[in-house]
Amino acid sequence: MGGGRGGASSGGGGGHPGFRGVDIAAQKRLNAEAPRIPNLGRRVIALFRPYGGRIVVTGFLVVAGAAIAVIPALIVQRIFDDALFPVDGGAPDIPLLIRLVLAMIGLFLLSAAGAASVAGAGASSLAGSDLAGSSSGDVVMECLCLVDAALAD
């Protein structure tokens, strides 16, 4: 077979090809040979601890932005199922239709104003710039010290 996906020569090493043709078995062997770093999880968490509040706010705003993107589809469903074409076969419910349309307009304005996305981008930008900006030397040095300590063991 040729060098395409799934072919005998893809992936190298004769293992099953993975993402981008990486030999998964060979990568697992390399991972097993990697040095163990004691308390790595706690060290990484300690690096991000000063930014915990910003990370939580950013996560909340991402979820809120996703909800704002999904809710209009649910409102459209209610417009058709409940307001325009009621299940009982009755006349359209105009007051419900008005409320649902106003809710969609409100969500559009909230989304257009970018309240959630701008605030989310701002919070993640602040956390990221603090991590990568003024304290980047500290973070890089800490990472290098972790690697150096692991290799020295």
Backbone as JSON, one array per atom type, in Angstrom:
{
  "sequence": "MGGGRGGASSGGGGGHPGFRGVDIAAQKRLNAEAPRIPNLGRRVIALFRPYGGRIVVTGFLVVAGAAIAVIPALIVQRIFDDALFPVDGGAPDIPLLIRLVLAMIGLFLLSAAGAASVAGAGASSLAGSDLAGSSSGDVVMECLCLVDAALAD",
  "N": [[0.83, -1.19, 0.0], [0.3, 2.37, -0.37], [1.57, 5.52, 0.93], [-0.64, 6.64, 2.15], [-3.37, 7.4, 4.43], [-3.87, 4.88, 6.78], [-2.41, 3.07, 5.37], [0.31, 0.68, 5.0], [2.75, 1.93, 5.3], [2.25, 4.28, 6.61], [2.48, 6.18, 9.6], [4.79, 5.1, 10.6], [7.15, 2.86, 12.05], [5.48, 0.65, 12.05], [3.26, 0.45, 13.69], [-0.19, 1.16, 14.56], [-1.5, 3.81, 12.66], [-1.85, 7.07, 13.95], [-3.08, 10.27, 14.87], [-2.09, 12.54, 12.45], [-0.39, 10.67, 11.34], [1.22, 9.63, 13.37], [2.9, 7.1, 15.09], [1.2, 5.35, 17.35], [1.84, 3.36, 19.24], [4.64, 3.62, 19.4], [4.78, 6.23, 20.4], [3.59, 5.87, 22.88], [5.52, 4.26, 24.07], [7.65, 6.08, 24.2], [6.49, 7.95, 25.94], [6.3, 6.4, 28.25], [8.97, 6.2, 28.93], [9.58, 8.73, 29.73], [10.66, 11.06, 32.24], [9.44, 10.95, 35.61], [7.8, 13.5, 37.29], [7.79, 14.65, 40.46], [4.92, 15.61, 42.3], [3.83, 17.18, 40.25], [1.27, 18.03, 39.38], [0.35, 19.53, 41.6], [2.23, 21.56, 41.55], [1.73, 22.83, 39.1], [-0.88, 23.71, 39.54], [-0.36, 25.48, 41.6], [0.98, 27.47, 40.18], [-1.11, 28.61, 38.75], [-2.87, 29.41, 40.7], [-2.98, 32.18, 41.67], [-4.55, 33.29, 39.7], [-7.02, 32.22, 39.84], [-9.65, 33.29, 40.35], [-10.08, 34.85, 38.05], [-9.97, 32.86, 36.12], [-12.22, 31.33, 36.77], [-14.26, 33.23, 36.33], [-13.88, 33.67, 33.59], [-14.48, 31.1, 32.59], [-17.19, 30.95, 33.36], [-18.24, 33.03, 31.77], [-17.74, 32.04, 29.22], [-19.45, 29.82, 29.16], [-21.88, 31.19, 29.49], [-21.87, 32.7, 27.13], [-22.07, 30.64, 25.25], [-24.58, 29.66, 25.9], [-26.15, 31.87, 25.22], [-25.86, 31.73, 22.52], [-27.23, 29.4, 21.88], [-29.83, 29.58, 22.85], [-31.58, 31.2, 21.15], [-32.38, 29.38, 19.08], [-33.96, 27.61, 20.49], [-35.98, 29.32, 21.28], [-37.1, 29.97, 18.79], [-38.17, 27.51, 18.15], [-40.18, 27.33, 20.13], [-41.7, 29.53, 19.27], [-42.79, 28.58, 16.85], [-44.02, 26.12, 17.67], [-45.66, 26.75, 19.91], [-46.64, 29.43, 19.81], [-47.33, 30.26, 17.11], [-48.41, 27.96, 15.79], [-50.24, 26.32, 17.62], [-50.37, 23.27, 19.51], [-52.89, 22.31, 20.17], [-54.37, 23.08, 18.06], [-55.56, 25.52, 18.02], [-56.05, 29.13, 17.69], [-53.36, 31.36, 16.77], [-51.16, 32.39, 19.41], [-50.82, 35.45, 20.16], [-49.9, 37.27, 22.25], [-47.93, 35.6, 23.49], [-46.27, 35.2, 21.31], [-45.29, 37.82, 20.93], [-43.85, 38.18, 23.34], [-41.89, 36.19, 23.04], [-40.58, 37.01, 20.69], [-39.61, 39.48, 21.55], [-37.86, 38.54, 23.5], [-36.0, 37.26, 21.86], [-34.99, 39.46, 20.44], [-33.86, 40.87, 22.57], [-31.84, 39.04, 23.34], [-30.35, 39.11, 21.0], [-29.46, 41.77, 21.03], [-27.95, 41.72, 23.37], [-26.03, 39.89, 22.62], [-24.97, 41.2, 20.36], [-23.97, 43.49, 21.53], [-21.97, 42.31, 22.74], [-21.5, 41.68, 25.38], [-20.99, 39.36, 26.94], [-18.99, 38.05, 25.42], [-17.01, 40.03, 25.07], [-16.37, 40.65, 27.72], [-15.52, 38.14, 28.54], [-13.33, 37.72, 26.83], [-11.79, 39.81, 27.7], [-11.3, 39.12, 30.4], [-9.94, 36.68, 30.1], [-7.83, 37.59, 28.62], [-6.6, 39.31, 30.43], [-5.83, 37.5, 32.43], [-4.2, 35.85, 30.9], [-2.28, 37.7, 29.97], [-1.13, 38.44, 32.35], [0.0, 36.02, 33.09], [1.67, 35.49, 30.9], [2.91, 37.88, 30.52], [4.05, 40.12, 32.61], [4.91, 38.29, 34.52], [6.11, 36.35, 33.08], [8.76, 35.54, 32.96], [9.1, 34.41, 35.5], [7.3, 32.25, 35.36], [8.33, 30.78, 33.2], [10.87, 30.21, 34.21], [10.18, 28.67, 36.45], [9.01, 26.45, 35.17], [11.25, 25.52, 33.77], [12.86, 24.87, 35.92], [11.36, 22.78, 37.02], [11.57, 20.86, 34.99], [14.35, 20.55, 34.92], [14.81, 19.56, 37.51], [13.45, 17.16, 37.33], [14.94, 15.8, 35.41], [17.34, 15.6, 36.69], [16.88, 13.81, 38.7]],
  "CA": [[0.0, 0.0, 0.0], [1.04, 3.62, -0.42], [1.78, 6.24, 2.17], [-1.85, 7.33, 2.58], [-3.9, 7.03, 5.74], [-4.23, 3.5, 6.93], [-1.5, 2.24, 4.61], [1.33, 0.02, 5.79], [3.9, 2.79, 5.57], [1.92, 5.47, 7.38], [2.6, 6.04, 11.02], [6.15, 4.76, 10.98], [7.31, 1.88, 13.11], [4.6, -0.48, 11.87], [2.09, 0.49, 14.57], [-1.39, 1.74, 13.95], [-1.31, 5.25, 12.51], [-2.73, 7.92, 14.74], [-3.23, 11.62, 14.38], [-0.98, 13.0, 11.62], [0.52, 9.58, 11.03], [2.1, 9.31, 14.48], [2.79, 5.73, 15.55], [0.69, 5.45, 18.71], [2.61, 2.47, 20.11], [5.95, 4.24, 19.62], [4.59, 7.4, 21.26], [3.34, 5.37, 24.23], [6.82, 3.83, 24.61], [8.38, 7.31, 24.56], [5.85, 8.53, 27.12], [6.65, 5.57, 29.4], [10.36, 6.47, 29.27], [9.71, 10.11, 30.21], [10.87, 11.11, 33.69], [8.3, 11.29, 36.46], [8.05, 14.73, 38.04], [6.98, 14.56, 41.68], [3.99, 16.7, 42.64], [3.69, 18.07, 39.1], [-0.07, 18.62, 39.39], [0.29, 20.59, 42.61], [3.07, 22.68, 41.11], [1.02, 23.56, 38.04], [-2.0, 24.4, 40.19], [0.21, 26.61, 42.34], [1.28, 28.54, 39.23], [-2.35, 29.25, 38.31], [-3.69, 29.79, 41.85], [-3.27, 33.62, 41.75], [-5.48, 33.68, 38.65], [-8.2, 31.36, 39.99], [-10.88, 34.06, 40.18], [-10.21, 35.22, 36.64], [-10.25, 31.64, 35.36], [-13.62, 30.99, 37.03], [-15.09, 34.22, 35.62], [-13.76, 33.39, 32.16], [-15.27, 29.89, 32.33], [-18.61, 31.3, 33.44], [-18.61, 33.84, 30.61], [-17.74, 31.17, 28.04], [-20.7, 29.06, 29.23], [-22.96, 32.14, 29.23], [-21.86, 33.01, 25.7], [-22.59, 29.47, 24.53], [-26.03, 29.63, 26.14], [-26.76, 32.94, 24.43], [-25.86, 31.29, 21.13], [-28.15, 28.27, 21.71], [-31.2, 29.93, 23.26], [-32.48, 31.62, 20.06], [-32.96, 28.23, 18.39], [-35.03, 27.09, 21.35], [-37.09, 30.29, 21.21], [-37.75, 29.79, 17.48], [-39.0, 26.3, 18.28], [-41.38, 27.71, 20.89], [-42.52, 30.41, 18.43], [-43.56, 27.76, 15.91], [-44.82, 25.09, 18.32], [-46.61, 27.24, 20.9], [-47.26, 30.72, 19.51], [-47.93, 30.33, 15.77], [-49.17, 26.75, 15.46], [-50.44, 25.59, 18.88], [-50.62, 21.84, 19.38], [-54.33, 22.07, 20.27], [-55.01, 23.5, 16.82], [-56.23, 26.8, 18.22], [-55.52, 30.31, 17.01], [-52.02, 31.78, 17.24], [-51.09, 33.09, 20.69], [-50.09, 36.67, 19.84], [-49.1, 37.77, 23.39], [-46.75, 34.75, 23.64], [-45.41, 35.5, 20.17], [-44.64, 39.1, 21.21], [-42.85, 37.96, 24.4], [-40.78, 35.4, 22.51], [-39.84, 37.85, 19.75], [-38.86, 40.45, 22.36], [-36.74, 37.82, 24.1], [-34.98, 37.07, 20.82], [-34.37, 40.77, 20.19], [-33.0, 41.14, 23.73], [-30.65, 38.21, 23.22], [-29.55, 39.63, 19.89], [-28.79, 42.98, 21.49], [-26.93, 41.31, 24.33], [-24.95, 39.27, 21.85], [-24.36, 42.22, 19.51], [-23.18, 44.35, 22.4], [-20.79, 41.52, 23.08], [-21.24, 41.76, 26.81], [-20.35, 38.14, 27.44], [-17.75, 37.74, 24.71], [-16.0, 41.05, 25.36], [-15.92, 40.47, 29.1], [-14.77, 36.89, 28.58], [-12.04, 37.95, 26.19], [-11.02, 40.69, 28.57], [-10.83, 38.39, 31.58], [-8.91, 35.71, 29.72], [-6.68, 38.36, 28.19], [-5.91, 39.78, 31.62], [-5.17, 36.35, 33.06], [-3.12, 35.42, 30.01], [-1.19, 38.67, 29.93], [-0.42, 38.35, 33.61], [0.81, 34.81, 33.06], [2.69, 35.56, 29.86], [3.53, 39.2, 30.46], [4.95, 40.56, 33.65], [5.48, 37.19, 35.28], [6.5, 35.28, 32.16], [10.07, 35.04, 33.35], [8.91, 33.53, 36.65], [6.63, 31.02, 34.92], [9.28, 30.02, 32.39], [11.92, 29.71, 35.1], [9.6, 27.6, 37.25], [8.88, 25.29, 34.29], [12.6, 25.01, 33.52], [13.33, 24.23, 37.17], [10.66, 21.5, 37.13], [12.17, 19.94, 34.02], [15.71, 20.29, 35.37], [14.74, 18.71, 38.69], [13.01, 15.83, 36.9], [16.03, 15.18, 34.68], [18.43, 15.36, 37.63], [16.53, 12.65, 39.54]],
  "C": [[0.87, 1.24, 0.0], [1.16, 4.26, 0.93], [0.56, 6.95, 2.67], [-2.3, 6.86, 3.95], [-4.28, 5.56, 5.74], [-3.32, 2.56, 6.18], [-0.4, 1.68, 5.51], [2.47, 0.96, 6.15], [3.54, 4.03, 6.37], [2.07, 5.19, 8.85], [4.0, 5.68, 11.47], [6.18, 3.72, 12.07], [6.36, 0.71, 13.02], [3.4, -0.51, 12.78], [0.9, 1.04, 13.84], [-1.19, 3.24, 13.83], [-2.31, 6.02, 13.35], [-2.88, 9.26, 14.08], [-1.96, 12.05, 13.67], [0.07, 11.91, 11.38], [1.48, 9.22, 12.14], [1.83, 7.86, 14.89], [2.42, 5.75, 17.03], [1.51, 4.58, 19.66], [3.99, 3.06, 20.41], [5.83, 5.44, 20.55], [4.34, 6.96, 22.7], [4.64, 4.88, 24.87], [7.64, 5.04, 25.03], [7.81, 7.94, 25.83], [6.22, 7.73, 28.37], [8.08, 5.83, 29.85], [10.57, 7.87, 29.84], [9.88, 10.11, 31.73], [9.59, 11.5, 34.42], [8.67, 12.53, 37.27], [7.18, 14.68, 39.28], [6.14, 15.83, 41.88], [3.78, 17.67, 41.48], [2.33, 18.77, 39.1], [-0.17, 19.76, 40.39], [1.12, 21.8, 42.21], [2.39, 23.5, 40.04], [-0.15, 24.34, 38.64], [-1.5, 25.62, 40.95], [0.55, 27.77, 41.41], [0.02, 29.31, 38.84], [-3.21, 29.76, 39.47], [-3.96, 31.3, 41.92], [-4.31, 34.09, 40.73], [-6.79, 32.9, 38.72], [-9.51, 32.11, 39.77], [-11.12, 34.43, 38.73], [-10.55, 34.0, 35.78], [-11.7, 31.23, 35.54], [-14.55, 31.94, 36.28], [-15.05, 33.96, 34.12], [-14.57, 32.15, 31.79], [-16.76, 30.17, 32.37], [-19.05, 32.08, 32.2], [-18.61, 33.02, 29.31], [-19.05, 30.36, 28.01], [-21.89, 29.98, 28.94], [-23.03, 32.5, 27.75], [-22.39, 31.87, 24.86], [-24.1, 29.38, 24.71], [-26.74, 30.69, 25.31], [-26.82, 32.53, 22.96], [-26.89, 30.2, 20.87], [-29.6, 28.67, 21.94], [-32.08, 30.4, 22.1], [-33.1, 30.46, 19.28], [-34.11, 27.64, 19.19], [-36.24, 28.03, 21.33], [-37.83, 30.16, 19.88], [-38.64, 28.56, 17.52], [-40.29, 26.6, 19.03], [-42.29, 28.62, 20.07], [-43.4, 29.57, 17.5], [-44.51, 26.81, 16.62], [-45.91, 25.64, 19.22], [-47.34, 28.51, 20.48], [-47.98, 30.72, 18.16], [-48.85, 29.15, 15.46], [-49.36, 25.91, 16.71], [-50.83, 24.13, 18.61], [-52.12, 21.54, 19.4], [-55.1, 22.52, 19.03], [-55.73, 24.83, 16.93], [-55.57, 27.92, 17.43], [-54.13, 30.65, 17.55], [-52.12, 32.59, 18.52], [-50.2, 34.32, 20.51], [-49.32, 37.22, 21.04], [-47.84, 36.93, 23.63], [-45.75, 35.02, 22.52], [-44.63, 36.79, 20.42], [-43.55, 38.92, 22.26], [-41.64, 37.21, 23.85], [-39.93, 36.22, 21.53], [-39.03, 38.9, 20.51], [-37.68, 39.78, 23.05], [-35.63, 37.59, 23.09], [-34.26, 38.37, 20.51], [-33.42, 41.12, 21.33], [-31.72, 40.32, 23.68], [-29.74, 38.68, 22.09], [-28.79, 40.87, 20.32], [-27.68, 42.66, 22.48], [-25.73, 40.71, 23.6], [-24.22, 40.3, 21.0], [-23.5, 43.17, 20.33], [-21.91, 43.63, 22.84], [-20.47, 41.52, 24.55], [-20.51, 40.53, 27.32], [-19.02, 37.9, 26.74], [-16.66, 38.75, 24.99], [-15.47, 40.88, 26.77], [-15.1, 39.2, 29.23], [-13.39, 37.05, 27.97], [-11.17, 38.83, 27.07], [-10.46, 39.97, 29.78], [-9.74, 37.4, 31.21], [-7.66, 36.43, 29.24], [-5.88, 38.86, 29.4], [-5.16, 38.64, 32.29], [-3.99, 35.91, 32.2], [-1.96, 36.39, 29.98], [-0.42, 38.68, 31.24], [0.5, 37.13, 33.63], [1.96, 34.96, 32.08], [3.44, 36.88, 29.85], [4.51, 39.44, 31.58], [5.6, 39.41, 34.39], [5.97, 36.07, 34.38], [7.86, 34.7, 32.52], [9.96, 34.07, 34.52], [8.3, 32.19, 36.22], [7.6, 30.16, 34.12], [10.36, 29.43, 33.28], [11.4, 28.56, 35.96], [9.46, 26.33, 36.43], [10.25, 24.68, 34.02], [13.15, 24.32, 34.76], [12.65, 22.88, 37.36], [11.29, 20.46, 36.22], [13.58, 19.56, 34.49], [15.72, 19.34, 36.57], [14.35, 17.28, 38.3], [14.15, 15.1, 36.21], [17.19, 14.83, 35.63], [18.16, 14.13, 38.5], [16.85, 11.34, 38.91]]
}
